[in-house]
């Protein structure tokens, strides 16, 4: 539990919500989306975790790797609460996921990030005494321990990111509202922590905002600044990272709406706008970004659900991703159990809600786009299901592909561009 006393565990409180309101929400915006065209693409998704292996490393062999390349199969890593990291493959055409093994050396790997080289994977362990660890990625996609497990210096880490230079790992500690920096060695292993900055303050929500809760830390597109999104203080903090010493210096603060509980943000590909999800007021805010000063200025806020939608209880938006061409933004809605599709307008300065579609399960904590941009994955925490969708590149429309893939408590889905992660494209997941 967070030490500043924000009630019961987030996992227990939020995980108790059920599904509801998805069909009504989709109908409410049917008119707005009716003008869009594009039939359902071929292929079927889903998968079966039969054969799930409790071992840490999976080896497919050279022959298997060659067949993988020919058939367009890619690696995927799925973080969880309590079930380790699922190692799998997904078909780049159909989205079908198959399990090749697990890494069970992390209790609660709720967020994952890949090194730019694709040869190391980093995982948080979202526990009271937070830690991060590095894992070596084999040519077959298997995982093995790499170096020493490192304390984050904070509680319940929920997010991490590799700085674009590849030499530092940044971690957000939700429990006490702090951000940690660890150096990354030439082999991908983590060194001892070089910095820990702590946020201060609170917000008006008596259950969730008694103190700071850093929920995400992400470099800007140029790697010049680092932004930390704090749900507890309704603030996005901007830091400059001293890459020579691994130290953070605060540059600015952007106050979001009181009680909004900013959770995650995602940048437009051109880097001049960011989209900030408010977990506590079910909104998304467009913010203009100055890449030279590292400052955000909010420009407009709107709900993540269609007008008049009844989610059957409180709705908590979670993940947000932007298409590579910058034309569409997707947000996962927990409670409504849907994915909202927004059209980007005015060169990134505006958003228009097009529709929502069922997420393929209950409580979609995370969503991610495949590097090709043609598939979208949802991690539905409460139903143990990963939804897979075909993305229409012209309209942004999502079409579910087959039955959702079953796996315990999926809370982070990380698809990569090539088997074993090697040769990956830039990760756009949040």
QUICOR-V31300 format. One record per residue. N is the residue number from 1. RES is the residue in one letter. PSI is psi as a letter, one per 40 degrees, with the letter a starting at -180 (999 if undefined). OMEGA is omega in whole degrees, 0 to 359 (* if undefined). NEAR is the number of other C-alpha atoms within 10 Angstrom. Layout:
# QUICOR-V31300
N_RES_PSI_OMEGA_NEAR / N_RES_PSI_OMEGA_NEAR
This chain:
# QUICOR-V31300
1_X_i_177_15 / 2_X_i_186_20 / 3_X_e_180_11 / 4_X_e_167_14 / 5_X_f_179_14 / 6_X_f_174_19 / 7_X_a_181_15 / 8_X_i_180_13 / 9_X_h_176_13 / 10_X_d_184_14 / 11_X_d_180_12 / 12_X_d_183_9 / 13_X_d_183_10 / 14_X_d_182_17 / 15_X_e_181_17 / 16_X_e_181_11 / 17_X_i_179_20 / 18_X_a_178_18 / 19_X_i_174_20 / 20_X_i_171_21 / 21_X_e_186_17 / 22_X_d_182_23 / 23_X_d_179_15 / 24_X_d_181_17 / 25_X_d_180_24 / 26_X_d_181_21 / 27_X_d_184_16 / 28_X_d_180_16 / 29_X_e_181_18 / 30_X_d_180_14 / 31_X_d_181_12 / 32_X_d_183_13 / 33_X_e_188_17 / 34_X_d_183_10 / 35_X_e_182_8 / 36_X_i_183_12 / 37_X_i_180_11 / 38_X_h_181_11 / 39_X_i_180_8 / 40_X_h_181_14 / 41_X_i_178_14 / 42_X_i_175_9 / 43_X_i_178_13 / 44_X_i_182_18 / 45_X_a_180_21 / 46_X_a_182_22 / 47_X_i_181_19 / 48_X_h_181_15 / 49_X_e_178_18 / 50_X_h_183_11 / 51_X_e_178_10 / 52_X_h_188_16 / 53_X_h_181_17 / 54_X_e_179_14 / 55_X_i_186_12 / 56_X_d_186_18 / 57_X_h_178_21 / 58_X_h_179_21 / 59_X_h_181_15 / 60_X_d_180_13 / 61_X_i_184_10 / 62_X_d_181_11 / 63_X_d_179_8 / 64_X_d_180_11 / 65_X_d_180_17 / 66_X_d_178_11 / 67_X_d_179_11 / 68_X_d_181_20 / 69_X_d_184_12 / 70_X_d_184_8 / 71_X_e_177_11 / 72_X_f_179_16 / 73_X_h_182_23 / 74_X_i_179_24 / 75_X_i_174_27 / 76_X_i_179_25 / 77_X_h_185_25 / 78_X_h_176_26 / 79_X_i_187_28 / 80_X_i_164_27 / 81_X_h_172_21 / 82_X_e_183_17 / 83_X_e_178_21 / 84_X_a_180_24 / 85_X_h_175_30 / 86_X_h_178_27 / 87_X_h_183_25 / 88_X_a_174_24 / 89_X_i_172_25 / 90_X_i_179_24 / 91_X_h_184_18 / 92_X_e_180_20 / 93_X_d_185_17 / 94_X_e_184_21 / 95_X_e_182_29 / 96_X_h_181_22 / 97_X_h_173_26 / 98_X_i_181_22 / 99_X_h_174_23 / 100_X_e_178_23 / 101_X_a_176_24 / 102_X_i_166_23 / 103_X_h_186_23 / 104_X_e_183_18 / 105_X_e_177_17 / 106_X_h_185_22 / 107_X_d_185_16 / 108_X_g_181_24 / 109_X_g_188_31 / 110_X_e_174_30 / 111_X_i_184_27 / 112_X_i_175_27 / 113_X_i_182_23 / 114_X_i_174_27 / 115_X_i_178_28 / 116_X_d_179_21 / 117_X_e_184_14 / 118_X_e_185_24 / 119_X_e_177_21 / 120_X_i_176_24 / 121_X_h_180_25 / 122_X_i_183_23 / 123_X_h_169_26 / 124_X_i_167_31 / 125_X_h_189_31 / 126_X_g_179_26 / 127_X_i_183_20 / 128_X_d_175_17 / 129_X_g_190_15 / 130_X_i_176_22 / 131_X_i_171_23 / 132_X_i_178_25 / 133_X_i_177_22 / 134_X_i_178_26 / 135_X_h_176_24 / 136_X_h_179_23 / 137_X_h_179_23 / 138_X_i_178_19 / 139_X_d_179_19 / 140_X_e_182_22 / 141_X_e_179_30 / 142_X_i_183_25 / 143_X_i_175_28 / 144_X_i_182_18 / 145_X_i_180_18 / 146_X_h_178_18 / 147_X_a_188_16 / 148_X_i_171_14 / 149_X_h_186_19 / 150_X_h_173_18 / 151_X_i_177_18 / 152_X_e_184_28 / 153_X_e_181_20 / 154_X_a_185_25 / 155_X_i_174_25 / 156_X_g_177_27 / 157_X_h_185_36 / 158_X_e_185_26 / 159_X_i_174_27 / 160_X_i_180_28 / 161_X_i_175_24 / 162_X_h_177_24 / 163_X_i_185_24 / 164_X_d_178_17 / 165_X_e_179_10 / 166_X_e_185_17 / 167_X_e_181_19 / 168_X_i_174_24 / 169_X_h_180_23 / 170_X_h_184_27 / 171_X_h_176_32 / 172_X_h_177_32 / 173_X_h_183_34 / 174_X_d_190_27 / 175_X_d_182_30 / 176_X_e_175_24 / 177_X_f_180_29 / 178_X_i_180_26 / 179_X_h_184_28 / 180_X_i_176_25 / 181_X_h_174_26 / 182_X_h_175_25 / 183_X_i_177_24 / 184_X_h_180_19 / 185_X_i_181_13 / 186_X_d_179_9 / 187_X_e_181_11 / 188_X_e_180_23 / 189_X_i_182_22 / 190_X_h_174_24 / 191_X_a_178_17 / 192_X_i_183_14 / 193_X_h_181_19 / 194_X_e_179_14 / 195_X_i_174_17 / 196_X_h_178_20 / 197_X_i_183_17 / 198_X_h_175_14 / 199_X_i_176_19 / 200_X_i_177_13 / 201_X_a_183_14 / 202_X_a_179_21 / 203_X_i_186_21 / 204_X_e_181_15 / 205_X_h_186_16 / 206_X_e_181_12 / 207_X_d_188_13 / 208_X_e_188_22 / 209_X_f_177_24 / 210_X_e_179_18 / 211_X_a_182_25 / 212_X_i_178_26 / 213_X_g_177_38 / 214_X_h_185_34 / 215_X_d_181_27 / 216_X_i_170_27 / 217_X_h_187_29 / 218_X_h_173_25 / 219_X_i_174_21 / 220_X_i_186_21 / 221_X_d_179_17 / 222_X_e_183_12 / 223_X_e_183_14 / 224_X_d_182_17 / 225_X_i_178_24 / 226_X_h_181_24 / 227_X_h_178_23 / 228_X_h_183_27 / 229_X_h_185_28 / 230_X_h_181_32 / 231_X_d_186_31 / 232_X_d_183_32 / 233_X_e_181_29 / 234_X_f_187_28 / 235_X_i_167_27 / 236_X_h_182_25 / 237_X_h_176_22 / 238_X_h_179_26 / 239_X_i_168_21 / 240_X_h_180_19 / 241_X_h_172_21 / 242_X_h_186_12 / 243_X_e_178_13 / 244_X_d_185_8 / 245_X_e_179_10 / 246_X_f_182_19 / 247_X_i_179_18 / 248_X_h_175_21 / 249_X_h_182_13 / 250_X_h_181_14 / 251_X_d_183_15 / 252_X_i_174_15 / 253_X_h_175_16 / 254_X_h_179_16 / 255_X_h_174_15 / 256_X_i_182_21 / 257_X_h_181_16 / 258_X_h_179_16 / 259_X_e_181_21 / 260_X_d_180_23 / 261_X_g_180_31 / 262_X_h_186_34 / 263_X_d_181_27 / 264_X_i_171_28 / 265_X_i_174_28 / 266_X_i_181_22 / 267_X_i_166_27 / 268_X_i_184_26 / 269_X_d_180_17 / 270_X_e_173_14 / 271_X_e_182_16 / 272_X_e_179_18 / 273_X_i_174_24 / 274_X_i_182_24 / 275_X_h_189_27 / 276_X_h_180_25 / 277_X_h_174_32 / 278_X_h_183_28 / 279_X_d_189_23 / 280_X_d_178_22 / 281_X_e_175_20 / 282_X_f_182_21 / 283_X_i_168_21 / 284_X_h_184_25 / 285_X_h_172_23 / 286_X_h_179_23 / 287_X_h_175_25 / 288_X_h_185_21 / 289_X_h_174_19 / 290_X_h_184_13 / 291_X_e_180_17 / 292_X_d_181_9 / 293_X_e_180_13 / 294_X_f_185_19 / 295_X_i_174_20 / 296_X_i_173_23 / 297_X_h_183_15 / 298_X_i_184_18 / 299_X_d_181_12 / 300_X_i_183_14 / 301_X_i_177_18 / 302_X_i_179_17 / 303_X_i_175_15 / 304_X_e_177_29 / 305_X_i_178_29 / 306_X_i_178_19 / 307_X_h_177_10 / 308_X_e_181_9 / 309_X_h_173_18 / 310_X_h_181_17 / 311_X_e_181_23 / 312_X_f_184_14 / 313_X_a_181_13 / 314_X_i_179_16 / 315_X_h_182_25 / 316_X_g_175_28 / 317_X_i_185_34 / 318_X_c_185_24 / 319_X_i_176_28 / 320_X_h_177_27 / 321_X_i_179_25 / 322_X_h_177_26 / 323_X_i_185_22 / 324_X_d_179_18 / 325_X_e_176_11 / 326_X_e_184_17 / 327_X_e_184_20 / 328_X_i_175_25 / 329_X_h_179_23 / 330_X_h_181_24 / 331_X_h_176_27 / 332_X_h_179_32 / 333_X_h_177_30 / 334_X_h_188_33 / 335_X_d_171_26 / 336_X_d_178_33 / 337_X_g_184_29 / 338_X_i_170_33 / 339_X_h_178_27 / 340_X_h_178_25 / 341_X_h_178_24 / 342_X_i_169_22 / 343_X_h_177_18 / 344_X_h_182_19 / 345_X_i_174_13 / 346_X_f_177_7 / 347_X_f_180_13 / 348_X_e_186_23 / 349_X_e_181_17 / 350_X_i_177_18 / 351_X_i_176_23 / 352_X_h_181_14 / 353_X_h_179_21 / 354_X_d_180_21 / 355_X_i_169_26 / 356_X_i_176_32 / 357_X_i_176_21 / 358_X_i_187_24 / 359_X_e_182_29 / 360_X_e_180_26 / 361_X_a_183_23 / 362_X_h_173_26 / 363_X_g_182_33 / 364_X_g_183_36 / 365_X_d_188_25 / 366_X_i_169_29 / 367_X_i_185_28 / 368_X_i_175_28 / 369_X_h_172_27 / 370_X_i_181_24 / 371_X_d_178_23 / 372_X_d_184_14 / 373_X_e_184_18 / 374_X_e_178_18 / 375_X_i_173_24 / 376_X_h_181_24 / 377_X_i_174_25 / 378_X_h_176_29 / 379_X_h_184_35 / 380_X_g_190_32 / 381_X_d_190_25 / 382_X_d_181_23 / 383_X_e_180_20 / 384_X_f_185_21 / 385_X_h_172_26 / 386_X_h_176_33 / 387_X_i_179_26 / 388_X_h_184_31 / 389_X_i_168_25 / 390_X_h_178_25 / 391_X_h_174_22 / 392_X_h_187_18 / 393_X_d_181_17 / 394_X_d_185_11 / 395_X_e_185_15 / 396_X_e_183_22 / 397_X_i_179_23 / 398_X_h_176_24 / 399_X_h_180_17 / 400_X_i_180_24 / 401_X_g_174_22 / 402_X_a_181_18 / 403_X_h_177_17 / 404_X_i_181_26 / 405_X_h_183_23 / 406_X_h_176_20 / 407_X_i_186_23 / 408_X_h_168_22 / 409_X_f_180_23 / 410_X_h_182_30 / 411_X_e_174_27 / 412_X_h_179_31 / 413_X_h_185_30 / 414_X_g_174_25 / 415_X_i_180_28 / 416_X_i_193_27 / 417_X_d_184_22 / 418_X_i_179_23 / 419_X_h_180_28 / 420_X_e_177_24 / 421_X_e_185_28 / 422_X_h_181_22 / 423_X_f_183_14 / 424_X_i_171_19 / 425_X_i_181_16 / 426_X_h_180_14 / 427_X_h_179_18 / 428_X_e_180_19 / 429_X_i_176_21 / 430_X_999_*_28
